[in-house]
């Protein structure tokens, strides 16, 4: 993508970021979302090897999360990314509360989508696991997504964006918007839905002052969506 080197150069020249941070942040907020949009027309339709898609997605998320983790550790250490003693009680409370709220609001979201005449994308409908093996691999993907995407877009991106903009609200908006566009395969309704989820997860991260609740909430919501309620809310 032509814009990526320009964004890297701008971040390196006009912000306090070093070259590694410039490359990583530009990838998170510009390159990867742009690639998600560019690949939209290449998404397979009909039957396709879901397990292969799950594994390749898990691998990419693990790489992105690992690079963001390395960049965050190099600049600020574990604490700057939200890693500290695991607040298990806080984790459980956040997971239970947000899972309950999400399940309660899901039917309302479906009714609103239908009233607007918006259909979920065929790819999203086809990506849901069906066999026992697919469900097991999807569960692995959900766990990796919980760790990798939260480390990248909450633990690393929010703090880095706040550093260069001087504004936490701007950091939350930019990181959540990029996170939403990353899910372009879900259509524009999915971009909005995921962007809002990113904002909620940012709130969890900032209020709890820990990355662990956001990781647990993200993974649990993905598991609910893919293994329990997905089919009935996509129709």
matplotlib code that plots the C-alpha trace (Angstrom):
import matplotlib.pyplot as plt

x = [0.0, 1.4, 0.0, 1.8, 5.4, 4.0, 2.2, 5.4, 7.5, 5.1, 5.0, 8.7, 9.4, 6.6, 6.0, 8.2, 8.0, 11.0, 11.1, 9.9, 6.9, 6.2, 6.1, 4.0, 1.4, 1.1, 0.5, -2.3, -4.2, -3.5, -2.0, -3.9, -7.3, -6.5, -5.6, -8.9, -10.8, -8.7, -9.3, -13.1, -13.7, -11.4, -13.4, -14.6, -18.3, -20.2, -18.4, -14.7, -12.2, -13.2, -10.5, -7.8, -9.3, -9.4, -5.8, -4.5, -6.4, -5.1, -1.5, -1.9, -3.4, -0.7, 2.0, 0.3, -0.2, 3.4, 4.9, 2.7, 3.8, 7.5, 7.1, 5.2, 7.7, 10.6, 9.1, 7.3, 7.5, 4.7, 2.9, 2.4, 0.6, -1.7, 0.0, 0.3, -1.1, -4.2, -7.3, -9.4, -12.4, -12.4, -12.1, -15.0, -17.2, -16.5, -17.0, -20.3, -21.6, -20.8, -21.8, -25.2, -25.6, -24.5, -27.0, -29.7, -29.1, -28.4, -32.1, -32.6, -29.7, -31.1, -34.6, -32.9, -30.9, -33.9, -35.9, -33.1, -33.2, -29.5, -28.3, -25.3, -22.6, -22.6, -19.1, -20.0, -22.8, -20.4, -17.5, -19.4, -18.2, -20.4, -18.5, -17.0, -13.5, -14.4, -15.8, -12.7, -10.4, -12.7, -12.5, -8.7, -9.0, -11.3, -8.7, -5.9, -8.0, -8.7, -5.1, -3.6, -6.2, -6.4, -2.7, -2.4, -5.5, -6.0, -2.8, -0.4, -2.3, -4.3, -1.3, 0.8, -1.9, -2.4, 1.3, 1.4, -2.0, -2.1, -5.7, -7.1, -10.5, -8.8, -6.7, -9.8, -11.7, -8.8, -8.0, -11.6, -12.2, -9.2, -10.4, -13.8, -12.5, -10.3, -13.6, -14.8, -15.7, -18.8, -20.1, -20.7, -23.0, -20.2, -17.7, -20.0, -20.8, -17.1, -16.0, -18.5, -17.2, -13.7, -14.8, -16.4, -13.2, -11.2, -13.4, -12.9, -9.1, -8.9, -11.4, -9.8, -6.3, -5.5, -5.5, -6.7, -10.4, -10.5, -8.8, -11.3, -14.3, -13.2, -12.5, -15.8, -17.9, -16.2, -16.9, -20.6, -21.0, -19.3, -20.4, -23.7, -25.8, -24.3, -26.7, -29.9, -28.9, -27.6, -30.9]
y = [0.0, 3.4, 5.2, 3.0, 4.4, 7.9, 7.3, 5.7, 8.6, 11.1, 9.4, 9.1, 12.7, 14.5, 12.5, 11.3, 7.7, 5.8, 4.0, 0.6, 2.2, 4.2, 1.0, -0.9, 1.9, 2.7, -1.0, -1.2, 2.0, 2.2, -0.8, -3.7, -2.0, -1.0, -4.6, -5.8, -3.4, -4.4, -8.1, -7.8, -8.8, -11.9, -13.5, -17.0, -17.6, -20.9, -23.8, -23.3, -24.9, -23.1, -24.7, -23.4, -19.9, -20.2, -21.3, -18.7, -15.9, -17.1, -17.1, -13.5, -12.3, -14.0, -12.2, -8.8, -9.2, -10.5, -7.5, -5.0, -6.8, -6.5, -2.8, -2.1, -3.9, -2.1, 1.3, 1.0, -2.5, -4.9, -2.3, 0.1, -2.6, -3.3, -6.5, -6.9, -9.1, -10.8, -9.2, -12.4, -11.0, -8.0, -10.3, -12.4, -9.4, -7.8, -11.0, -11.8, -8.3, -7.6, -11.1, -10.6, -7.1, -8.4, -11.3, -9.0, -6.4, -8.9, -9.4, -5.6, -5.3, -7.9, -6.2, -2.9, -4.5, -6.1, -2.9, -1.1, -3.9, -4.8, -8.3, -9.9, -10.7, -14.2, -14.7, -14.0, -16.6, -19.2, -18.6, -20.0, -23.4, -26.4, -29.7, -30.6, -30.1, -26.7, -25.6, -26.7, -24.8, -21.7, -21.7, -21.6, -18.7, -16.9, -17.2, -16.0, -13.1, -12.2, -12.0, -10.7, -8.0, -6.7, -6.4, -4.7, -2.4, -1.7, -2.4, -0.9, 1.3, 3.3, 4.3, 5.0, 7.2, 9.0, 9.7, 11.3, 13.1, 14.1, 13.0, 9.7, 10.2, 10.6, 7.5, 5.5, 6.7, 6.1, 2.7, 1.6, 2.9, 1.0, -2.1, -1.8, -1.4, -4.5, -6.4, -5.2, -8.8, -8.3, -5.4, -1.8, -3.0, -5.2, -2.3, -0.2, -3.1, -4.0, -0.4, 0.1, -3.1, -1.8, 1.4, -0.7, -2.8, 0.4, 1.5, -1.9, -1.5, 2.0, 1.7, -1.6, -0.3, -3.9, -5.7, -9.0, -8.1, -6.8, -10.0, -12.2, -10.2, -10.2, -14.0, -14.8, -12.7, -14.3, -17.8, -16.8, -15.4, -18.3, -21.3, -20.4, -17.6, -17.0, -18.8, -17.6, -13.9, -13.9, -14.8]
z = [0.0, -1.1, 1.9, 4.5, 4.0, 4.1, 7.4, 8.8, 7.7, 9.1, 12.5, 12.6, 11.6, 13.4, 16.6, 19.5, 18.2, 17.1, 13.8, 15.2, 16.9, 13.7, 11.6, 14.1, 14.8, 11.1, 10.4, 13.0, 12.1, 8.3, 6.6, 8.1, 7.8, 4.3, 3.4, 5.0, 2.6, -0.4, 0.2, 0.5, -3.2, -2.7, 0.1, -0.8, -1.1, -0.7, 0.9, 1.7, 4.1, 7.3, 9.4, 7.1, 7.3, 11.1, 11.3, 8.9, 10.7, 14.0, 12.7, 11.4, 14.6, 16.6, 14.5, 14.8, 18.6, 19.0, 17.1, 19.1, 22.3, 21.3, 20.5, 23.7, 25.9, 24.2, 24.9, 28.2, 29.6, 30.8, 32.9, 29.9, 28.1, 31.1, 32.2, 35.9, 38.6, 37.2, 38.8, 38.7, 40.4, 38.1, 35.1, 36.1, 36.8, 33.5, 31.5, 33.2, 33.0, 29.4, 28.2, 29.8, 28.3, 24.9, 25.0, 26.1, 23.4, 20.6, 19.7, 19.6, 17.2, 15.0, 14.9, 14.0, 11.3, 9.7, 9.9, 8.0, 5.5, 6.1, 5.5, 7.0, 4.5, 2.9, 4.0, 7.7, 7.5, 5.9, 8.3, 11.4, 12.5, 12.0, 12.7, 16.1, 14.7, 13.2, 16.6, 18.4, 16.0, 16.1, 19.9, 19.5, 17.1, 19.6, 22.3, 20.1, 18.9, 22.4, 23.3, 20.0, 19.1, 22.6, 23.0, 19.6, 19.6, 23.3, 25.2, 22.5, 20.2, 22.7, 24.8, 21.7, 20.1, 23.4, 23.5, 20.0, 20.1, 23.8, 23.9, 25.3, 23.6, 20.3, 20.9, 21.7, 18.6, 16.2, 17.6, 17.7, 14.1, 12.8, 14.7, 13.1, 9.6, 10.2, 10.2, 6.8, 5.9, 8.1, 5.9, 7.0, 9.8, 11.1, 10.9, 13.1, 15.4, 15.8, 16.2, 19.0, 20.6, 20.3, 22.2, 24.9, 25.2, 25.4, 28.3, 30.0, 29.5, 30.8, 33.7, 35.0, 34.3, 33.1, 29.7, 31.3, 31.5, 27.9, 26.7, 28.6, 27.5, 23.8, 23.8, 25.6, 23.2, 20.2, 21.7, 22.3, 18.9, 17.0, 19.0, 20.7, 19.1, 15.7, 13.4, 15.0, 14.8, 11.3, 9.6]

ax = plt.figure().add_subplot(projection="3d")
ax.plot(x, y, z, "-o")
ax.set_aspect("equal")
plt.show()
